[in-house]
Amino acid sequence: MHADKQDVLKRLNYIEGHLGGIRKMIEEDKYCVDILRQTYAVRKAIEKLEGLLVEGHLHTCVPEGIAEGREDQIIQELVQLYNLAGNR
């Protein structure tokens, strides 16, 4: 992984903490809108994490793969990620 590992781990800790909070809110029968606000916050945090990972990949792994002559593989991986992200 070429993204800043400490930043990635920090974001994962944040997401895990939020998920634990959501579980507790559900166990305590908290107001649905408050729970949904927290789930939206987790979704945004995951999107930020994904963005960080993609950016790191584009700056390091992609140029390395192209320099090594693996252009087709690199392009195929990027298309797969694009499709997984629901952009197609």
N, C-alpha and C positions, 0 to 999 in steps of 0.2 A: 504494500500500500504506500502510495507516495503523497497522500494528503498528510497534513500535520497530525501525527498520531495523537498527541495530547489534546488537540482541539476536537478530534473525532471522539476520543474517549470521554471528554468533558460533555460533549453533546449527548452521547449515549447515556451517561449518568443522569443527565437532565431528563431525558425521555423516560428512563426507567423510574425515576422518582415521580414523574407525572403519572405514569401508569399505575404505580402503587397508590397514589392519591386518588385516582379515579376508582380503583377497586374499593378503597375505603369509603368513598362517597356512595358507591352503589350499595355496599354492605350496610351503610347507615341510612339508606333511603333518602338521600339528598335530592333536592329539586332537579328535575331532568335538564332544565336549561343550564343550570350551573355545571352539571356533568358534561353536557355537550360543549360548553365553552372550553372545558379542559381537554376534551377529545380533539377539538379543533386546534388547540395549542400544540398537542402532541403531533398532529398531522403536519403542522407548519414546521415543527422542530425536525421531523423526519425529512421534509422537503429541503430544509437547510443542510442537513447532513448529506443527503443525496447530492445536492449542488456542490458541496465541498469535495466529495469523492469524485464526481464527474470532472470538476475543474482540475483536480490533481491528476487524474487519469489523462486528460487532454494535454496537460503541460509536460507530462513525463512519459507515460507508457505508450501513448500514441506516436510521438516522434521517435522513440526508441524502436518501436515495432516497425515503423516505416523505414528507418535506417537499416534495420536488419533484414529488409526485404519481405516483410509480412503484411504488405498493404491490404491484400484481400481479406486476411483474417481480421485485421484491425477494423476495416470497413464493415465486415459482417457483424462483429461484436457491437459496433456503434449502432448499426441498424437494429439489432436485437434489443439493445437498451432503449432506443427510441420507441420501438413497438411496445415494449414492456411498460413504458411510461404512459401508454395510452394515447400517443400522438398519431396513431394511424387507425 
